[in-house]
């Protein structure tokens, strides 16, 4: 379970090489009581449930070089086409501006999550998803029960993710799972996982038999990991309810477009 929480909360797991997020100092406005004085004018905090991806370039398809945990702080060094260029610890790269809060809002978020003091909040070192099959263990019954998700639901989510995005980046896998979760919350669709996935005419792997085949043998480890992240709240596609292969109007991640 500790490794699971590290991956979700300390951020790593999509396409890329090994990366480390360095130390993030606890920040405050005054030097009273040994609290570090800090200027928040050029700072931002990750306004996300789990983490914000740090990309090598200002492009969603660019290599992931790190992750900024929820509420953690980065220094803004530039802006480019909806992206913020940042540094945080030893990591430099780009984060989508809509995933960040700035200035006083960033300060308030950071302090709400980490408090004020003179200690240091450090990110965990975790292997990025490129080596997931070597580094992610089998999903345990204990982890499933702790998360409040039934084993059958986890199996089903992981299987549909493999069927629809098995060859996509981890971010794309999360996108497929997030579409399903969005549908469960939408009045336009059924409100259970099974009903959404097996709804007539919605997911091709259901009627072709591919989903049944993957369920029989069990989905790949990276798809199980993505399924757990989705159930934990990970979302790379916002409120999108649909996706298709190829480019088009919407958010394109890898070889799929979400809308």
Secondary structure, 3 states (H helix, E strand, C coil): CHHHHHHHHCCCCCCECCECCCEEECCECCCHHHCCECCCCCEEEECCCCEEEEECCCCCCCCEEEEEECCCEEEEEEEECCEEEEEECCEEEEEEHHHEEEHHHHHHHHHHHHCCCCCEEECCCECCHHHHHHHCCCCCHHHHHHHCCCHHHHHHHHHHHHHHHCCCCHHHHHHHHHHHHHHHHCCCCCCCHHHHHHCCCCCHHHHHCHHHHHHHHCCCHHHHHHHHHHHCCCCCCCCCCCEEECCCCCEEECCEEEC
